[in-house]
């Protein structure tokens, strides 16, 4: 039992920029959660194994790939089903974040959303949650963190809340999209936030996400990465060093630039620079 307990791993952190969002990435084997509640929602995905928990006077078992949603203030427990334990990624968003997500979808929301099913079988949503959580754990740029969180919470409300708001039409506003694109080009090396980008475009953050993707074919944070890589290519052609280029284009370090550069260009910055000089 001691060897199993030593294999347990826990990473817990908080993101002050996302209304003090708390996050947990853990693998538990012998640990069991006593009955407890959260002021926030508890939302996550079982990565491996299975978790058994009591919730609203009923025992539930969440298998790998399932989405778990616990409403604020509800007593619940948690323990492993299998001897090998379970791994999951959880986030604990404030009720106001879910309320805003519901309002963004339907235009008005008097109450915070309620989710009647604590276990949801929705592979696309599970994938979105996993990518969101991994991005938050990797501490990606603010624009990506905020965009992914807002979009995933909206999807959760629209798909699984008891009172599901109808998606409002979000017409593409070409002038607003162009203002957003121009802003990203002009401030590519800066930690642009979703709120400041939306304010510059003259749209709400959620409307900007929808209309930008419809017009451009990618989210604003993905477009920002494209802009940064394009600027990096120009600087590498001019003979700048890779570390200097990373700093000038807003990447955290040389490895961060290399990862995104190779994913978009197909070769590493060093090879690109050598070919440009040749």
Buried (B, 14 or more C-beta within 10 A) or exposed (E): EEEBEEEEEEEEEEBEEBBEBBBBBBBBBBBEEEEEEBEBBBBBBBBBBBBBBBBEEEEBEBBBBBBBBBBBEBEBBBBBBEEBBBBBBBBBBBBEBBBBBBBBBBEEBEEBBEBEEBBBEBEEBBEBBBEBBEBBEEEBBBBBBBBBBBBBBBBBBBBBBEEBBEEEEBEEBEEBBEBBBEBBEEBBBBEBBBBBBBBBBEBBBBBBBBBBBEBBEEBBBBBBBBBBBBBBBEBBEEEBBBBEBBBBBBBEEBEBBBEBBBEBBEEBBBEBBEEEEE
